[in-house]
Amino acid sequence: MERKNERYLEAGKIANTHGVRGDLVVDSLCDSPEVLKEIKTLYLKKQGEYIPMKVVRSSLHAGRNLIRFEGVETLDDALHYKGRRLYAAREDIKIDDDSVFIADLIGLPVYNRDSGEVIGRLSDVVNYGYNDILEIDIGDKKSVLVPNLPQFVERISLEDGIFVIPVEGLLN
């Protein structure tokens, strides 16, 4: 299966301002806030283009990132960015060799492990604290949620797709 890997990945959302010197509170969309803290250039998306924002200071506070960008020096400057999404260049995010980016999984076909039948396509991956939940679009504007746990998901492969174990009631 030929897949196009996007160069820029969604990495965070600017939730609020912090103080009067231009700091921004950012909710990380990475595996942890520490991943976002290490990135030296983040990007804003504007009309399909990615605008680089140089990070001059990054720290963690109460599980969130506090980031100051070059050129953002006052509260008024910072207010302009509230609510915006931040992106990171794929090559700036360090991951283990056996890991993949969620963005690369979106759109993969999802199969019933036993029958080989296509159940649908992966439309999203969410996490409410314990583990990742796969959202599978099954057509007719319907979706099902499957926990990404070994008892429900046998295998995830960028080349072959996602293979779900058909536990009774899981896919209804």
C-alpha positions in Angstrom: 0.0 0.0 0.0 1.6 3.3 -1.1 1.2 6.0 1.6 2.2 9.6 1.6 4.0 10.7 4.8 3.3 14.3 5.5 6.4 16.4 6.3 4.6 18.3 9.1 2.7 16.7 11.9 0.3 18.2 14.3 2.2 18.6 17.6 0.2 20.9 19.9 -2.5 23.4 20.4 -2.0 26.9 21.9 -4.5 26.9 24.8 -3.7 30.3 26.4 -1.2 33.0 27.2 0.9 33.0 30.3 2.1 36.2 31.9 2.8 39.4 30.1 6.1 38.6 28.3 4.6 36.6 25.4 4.7 33.0 26.8 2.1 30.6 25.5 0.5 27.6 27.2 0.5 24.7 24.7 -1.3 21.4 25.1 1.0 18.8 23.6 -0.4 16.3 21.0 2.8 14.3 21.1 3.3 11.2 23.3 4.3 13.4 26.1 4.9 17.1 26.8 8.6 16.4 27.0 8.7 15.5 23.3 7.3 18.9 22.4 9.7 20.6 24.8 12.7 19.4 22.8 11.6 20.8 19.4 13.4 24.1 18.5 11.2 25.1 15.6 7.5 24.7 15.4 5.2 25.7 12.5 1.9 27.5 12.1 -0.2 26.6 9.1 -1.6 29.5 7.1 -3.3 29.1 3.8 -1.7 25.7 3.2 1.8 26.9 4.0 3.8 26.1 7.1 5.3 29.2 8.8 8.4 28.5 11.0 8.3 29.8 14.6 11.6 29.7 16.4 11.3 28.5 20.0 13.5 30.7 22.3 12.3 29.1 25.6 10.4 26.0 26.4 9.5 24.5 29.8 7.0 22.3 31.5 4.4 23.5 34.0 1.6 21.3 35.4 1.8 18.8 32.5 1.6 21.5 29.8 4.3 23.3 27.7 5.1 26.9 28.3 6.7 28.2 25.0 8.0 31.6 24.0 8.6 32.2 20.3 11.1 34.6 18.8 9.2 37.9 18.0 6.4 37.2 20.5 7.3 39.5 23.4 4.1 40.9 24.9 0.7 39.7 26.0 -0.8 41.4 23.0 1.6 39.5 20.7 0.7 36.2 22.3 -3.1 36.7 22.2 -2.8 36.6 18.4 -1.8 32.9 18.6 -4.4 31.6 21.1 -6.3 28.6 19.8 -3.9 28.0 16.9 -2.5 24.5 16.1 1.3 24.0 16.0 3.1 21.6 13.7 6.5 19.9 13.9 8.7 18.7 11.1 8.6 14.9 11.0 12.4 14.8 11.2 12.4 16.9 14.4 10.4 14.3 16.4 12.4 11.4 17.8 10.6 8.1 17.9 11.7 4.5 18.6 12.4 2.3 15.6 9.4 0.1 16.4 7.0 3.1 16.7 5.0 5.0 14.1 3.3 8.4 13.9 -0.5 8.3 14.3 -0.8 10.5 11.2 0.6 7.6 9.2 -2.1 5.2 10.5 -5.1 7.4 9.5 -6.8 6.0 6.5 -5.4 2.4 6.9 -7.9 -0.4 6.2 -9.1 -2.3 9.2 -9.8 -6.0 8.8 -11.5 -8.7 10.8 -8.6 -10.9 11.7 -10.6 -14.1 11.4 -12.5 -13.6 8.1 -10.1 -11.1 6.4 -13.2 -8.9 5.7 -12.6 -5.2 5.6 -14.4 -3.6 8.6 -13.6 0.0 7.6 -10.9 2.6 7.7 -9.1 4.1 10.6 -10.3 7.7 11.0 -8.7 8.8 14.3 -6.8 7.7 17.3 -7.8 9.2 20.7 -6.5 8.7 24.2 -8.5 9.4 27.3 -5.7 8.5 29.7 -5.3 4.8 29.8 -4.6 3.6 26.3 -5.2 4.6 22.7 -8.6 4.1 21.2 -8.9 3.4 17.4 -11.9 5.1 15.8 -12.9 3.1 12.7 -15.2 4.5 10.0 -17.5 1.7 9.1 -19.5 3.6 6.5 -22.9 5.3 6.5 -21.5 8.0 8.7 -21.0 5.4 11.5 -17.9 4.6 13.5 -16.9 2.1 16.2 -14.3 2.5 18.9 -11.7 -0.2 19.5 -9.2 -0.1 22.4 -5.7 -0.6 21.1 -5.0 -3.5 23.4 -3.7 -7.0 22.5 -7.1 -8.7 23.3 -8.7 -6.5 20.6 -6.0 -5.6 18.1 -3.8 -8.3 16.8 -1.5 -6.3 14.5 -1.0 -2.9 13.1 1.1 -2.7 9.9 1.7 0.4 7.7 1.9 -2.0 4.7 -1.0 -4.4 5.4 -3.4 -2.5 7.6 -4.9 -3.1 11.0 -6.2 -6.5 12.1 -8.9 -6.5 14.8 -9.9 -9.6 16.8 -13.7 -9.9 16.5 -14.8 -10.0 20.1 -18.6 -10.2 20.4 -20.2 -6.8 20.6 -17.0 -4.9 19.8 -17.9 -3.9 16.2 -21.6 -3.1 16.7 
